[in-house]
Amino acid sequence: MILLIFTLFLFLSFLALFEIKDKNTEILLLMFCSLLLILFAGFRGGGVDRDYANYKEIFLNLTENSTYYIEPGFIIITKVVNFFSGTHLFLFFLFALLGVTIKSYAICKLSDYVFISLLIYFSNIYILNELTQIRAGVASGLLLLSLIPLQVKKNYQFFFIAFIAVLFHLTALVLFFVWFFDTDKINKKVWFVIIPLSYIVLFIGLSPVDIYKVIPIESIQAKVSTYIQLQESGDEKVNVISTLVLLRLIVIFYLLKCIDKIQLENKYAIILTKIYIISLVALIVMSRTAAVALRFNEFFVVVEMFTLPLIIYTFPPKLRLIPRIIIVVFAAVLLFFHFRSKTLLIFE
């Protein structure tokens, strides 16, 4: 399994370093890679990730499960799978199909650098979502999909996609706040200051997580309460000055500095950059409750597969191999952190 992951990483790195000028060839290669990712995630079996056994148990005992809130999307798909096949294997395949297909489609729509985006996706989000948190995988894919109608102000389409995302994971409720973001303009001074302010909020001890106590929705209170109990019973911590956080800060400040030029090349650049910043802000200000901080960070950081390629626009065409190499190294760092943190059981 580990050998397969590193082989796929090398293959995608090779594709990311070179421009494929023929669009049909590019699409065929993307479809081939997506199929590999679907098959690997869908038929991985037990012993690969930490959530597989839990999802299998929920699938087999869904009607008896009353101690943990399960989103309606998962329940509906589980009942459909039970009706047609009765095996949990098809459940995992269906979620892999949804998660990978939605994100691959988003890559086609949001990125001019298909295989660079696919490499970043594989090195981080694929491991977090399609190989672990399968419900969040569908929800984060729908976040990406919602940016397409949001950019052209098709509000009904945006809210419909956001609603479907919530059916798969409650974290997607924050997607409704994204609607308030201006997709065409960005106040660089304000967004430069947001992250330092986040560290100040953390330093003085404020915690936005406490807001859940006044939200009159039982399912949300139950979900956050579960995360807090996990925090108190475990040793999961968030390092807000880790190497990865610092690298992302560098990327963010560089994007903000060059955003005027980047926006001319990619119309989604502003909304993608804003969400990328929010992913880091969420990690910082909620870090005292690690489980909550990580859930929100992982939900928003899915846009990283699109924000990193934006750097390429800031280089002259003849020098664009340089940022490609930098991004491949960044992807290797992401994969290394998953390996070091033992995100998957096979990394132990």
Sequence and secondary structure as in RCSB ss.txt:
>XXXX:A:sequence
MILLIFTLFLFLSFLALFEIKDKNTEILLLMFCSLLLILFAGFRGGGVDRDYANYKEIFLNLTENSTYYIEPGFI
IITKVVNFFSGTHLFLFFLFALLGVTIKSYAICKLSDYVFISLLIYFSNIYILNELTQIRAGVASGLLLLSLIPL
QVKKNYQFFFIAFIAVLFHLTALVLFFVWFFDTDKINKKVWFVIIPLSYIVLFIGLSPVDIYKVIPIESIQAKVS
TYIQLQESGDEKVNVISTLVLLRLIVIFYLLKCIDKIQLENKYAIILTKIYIISLVALIVMSRTAAVALRFNEFF
VVVEMFTLPLIIYTFPPKLRLIPRIIIVVFAAVLLFFHFRSKTLLIFE
>XXXX:A:secstr
 HHHHHHHHHHHHHHHHS    HHHHHHHHHHHHHHHHHHHHT  TTSSSSHHHHHHHHHTGGG  SS   HHHH
HHHHHHHHHT  HHHHHHHHHHHHHHHHHHHHHHH S HHHHHHHIIIIIHHHTTTT HHHHHHHHHHHHHHHHH
HTT HHHHHHHHHHHHHH GGGGGHHHHTTS SS   HHHHHHHHHHHHHHHHTT  GGGGGGG   HHHHHHHH
HHHHHHHHS     TTSHHHHHHHHHHHHHHHHHHHHHHH TTHHHHHHHHHHHHHHHHHTTTSHHHHHHHHHHH
GGGHHHHGGGGGGGS GGGTHHHHHHHHHHHHHHHHHHHHHT SGGG 
